[in-house]
């Protein structure tokens, strides 16, 4: 299904400012569709003047749809829909004509010119399913009257307006709570849902006839409401804005759309939404995230304590093999601590593994006998990994780098002037897979080496983690075009 921008570029002469205006209109036309109980279709003119292209479509949530199928991208030639032609050419709302029949459903069609900077740039067709039409209630009459005012504003070029796009992802909808205020900010009509929202704030009576800004000041403490200018502008219905306010027990978002059908301010549409439960869940999530980060921080501290104790014990060992084993344990514990340190600083249970990999590379070479003579270089990006994958992969990478440093290079060979070694970690992350190659330029594998028969503890750890923990594959062999060893790891990732 093509987007509005794609259709404009392909078929019209509309400029960028026109497109921005239409996109602002589309950002809020769910409100108009719901107030009208009707489907809206945006028709944009063909650059050759031969007809109109359907550039957008919106169905109501308050009533039955008049369009079963999507129409975006369809073309209507001049003359097939006279009401479209009249609205565009004459710049007026067109309501005359008999209902259309679509799939045995009578549909009333009205066309509304979309005006910007004094010229008509598109037409909105409002399509009302007339099946089952009954005498409207006061709520429905208020909806329809407000929809009529908004359509007049579209035709006059007063809607959409600046600041209209909401900053809140949970911006109120028509069904959440609807109020109509007059030019002085007094409530003319409040839907039952809007009344319920205000009763959660502490209102005991009705809203009709009350000044909404004054009432809200009485119900909401100063620390839980916006500044006076914003409060008056939104609740007085004088600005296209929304704001959040509430008490210790309730929270709500208030949205205002001023009404100027003939250019003069006559009042406003006010939408309210009770977001008490949403804000409670937000607070619970923030608390949970903070708790998880604190747990990772404490685990990291505990692991560092364990590493320090092992290091202290290693210094007291007389046996060289025992000392070496404890030092390897220190390194492995430190590897896991690095992952938990990263998680303690993250908002979610995911790790940007590039930083972890670089730190591990530095750690392995710094504590080795060859020191800074061997450098670890990374090519490609690991990206973000889940904490489970990150912990196992950190162990795999550390053990592999440690094996390369210990068995690939002789400290005496690197003692000469300018003698260095390099280990290259190449990462290729594709959809669903992570392909990792660790290649060094050291001595290479001993003659007759067999991975399956190897008794090396580090390789055993790597193989177990790759195949059992990560569900991947491990390969080990010589570098193709030179000396050294090449380890290939392929694991599935999200």
Secondary structure, 3 states (H helix, E strand, C coil): CCCHHHHHHHHCCCCHHHHHHHHHHHHHHHHHHHHHCCEEEEEEECCCCCEEEEEEEECCCCCCCCCCCCCCCCEEECCCCHHHHHHHHHCCCECCCCCEEECCEEEEEEEEEEEECCEEEEEEEEEEECCCCCCCCHHHHHHHHHHHHHHHHHHHCCCCCCCCCCCCCCCCCHHHCEEEEECCCEEEEECHHHHHHHHHHCCCCCCCCCEHHHHHHHHCCHHHCCCHHHHHHHHCCCCCEEEEEECCCCEEEEEEEEECCCCCCCEEEEEEEECHHHHHHHHHHHHHHHHHHHHHHHHHHHHHHHHHHHHHHHHCCCCHHHHHHHHHHHHHHHHHHHHHHHHHCCCCCEEEHHHHHHHHHHHHHHCCCCHHHEEEEEECCCCEEEHHHHHHHHHHHHHHHHHHHHHHCCCCHHHCCCCCEEEEEEEEEECCEEEEEEEECCCCCCCCCCCCCCCCHHHHHHHHHHHHHCCCEEEEEECCCCCCEEEEEEEECC
